[in-house]
C-alpha cells in the first residue's frame, strides 16, 4: 500500500514538471510570435511610409 502511494505521488510530481515545461514552452513561443507580429507590422508601416513619400514627391 505504501509503495503505491509513493509511486502515485512521484507520477504526480513528474506530471507537474511536464505541465510546467509545456506551459513555459507555450509562453515562449507566444512571445516569439508576438514579437514577429510587431516586427511585421513595423515593416509594413515603413513600407507604407515609403509609398506615401513616393506619391507625394510625384
C-alpha positions as CSV (number, residue, x, y, z in Angstrom):
1,X,0.0,0.0,0.0
2,X,2.8,2.4,0.9
3,X,4.7,1.9,-2.3
4,X,1.6,2.5,-4.4
5,X,1.1,5.9,-2.7
6,X,4.8,6.8,-3.2
7,X,4.8,5.9,-6.8
8,X,1.5,7.7,-7.4
9,X,2.9,10.9,-5.8
10,X,6.0,10.5,-7.9
11,X,3.9,10.4,-11.0
12,X,2.0,13.5,-9.9
13,X,5.2,15.4,-9.3
14,X,6.6,14.3,-12.7
15,X,3.3,15.4,-14.3
16,X,3.6,18.8,-12.6
17,X,7.1,19.2,-14.0
18,X,5.9,18.2,-17.5
19,X,3.0,20.6,-17.3
20,X,5.2,23.5,-16.2
21,X,7.7,22.7,-19.0
22,X,4.9,22.7,-21.6
23,X,3.4,25.9,-20.2
24,X,6.8,27.7,-20.3
25,X,7.3,26.5,-23.9
26,X,3.9,27.8,-25.0
27,X,4.6,31.1,-23.3
28,X,8.0,31.4,-25.0
29,X,6.5,30.6,-28.4
30,X,3.7,33.0,-27.8
31,X,6.2,35.8,-27.0
32,X,8.2,35.0,-30.1
33,X,5.0,35.1,-32.2
34,X,4.0,38.5,-30.8
35,X,7.5,39.9,-31.5
36,X,7.4,38.6,-35.1
37,X,3.9,40.2,-35.5
38,X,5.2,43.6,-34.1
39,X,8.2,43.4,-36.5
40,X,5.9,42.6,-39.4
41,X,3.6,45.5,-38.5
42,X,6.6,47.8,-38.2
43,X,8.0,46.8,-41.6
44,X,4.5,47.2,-43.2
45,X,4.3,50.7,-41.7
46,X,7.7,51.5,-43.0
47,X,6.7,50.3,-46.5
48,X,3.5,52.4,-46.4
49,X,5.6,55.5,-45.4
50,X,7.9,54.9,-48.3
51,X,5.0,54.6,-50.7
52,X,3.4,57.7,-49.3
53,X,6.7,59.7,-49.8
54,X,6.9,58.4,-53.3
55,X,3.4,59.5,-54.1
56,X,3.9,62.9,-52.5
57,X,7.1,63.5,-54.5
58,X,5.4,62.8,-57.8
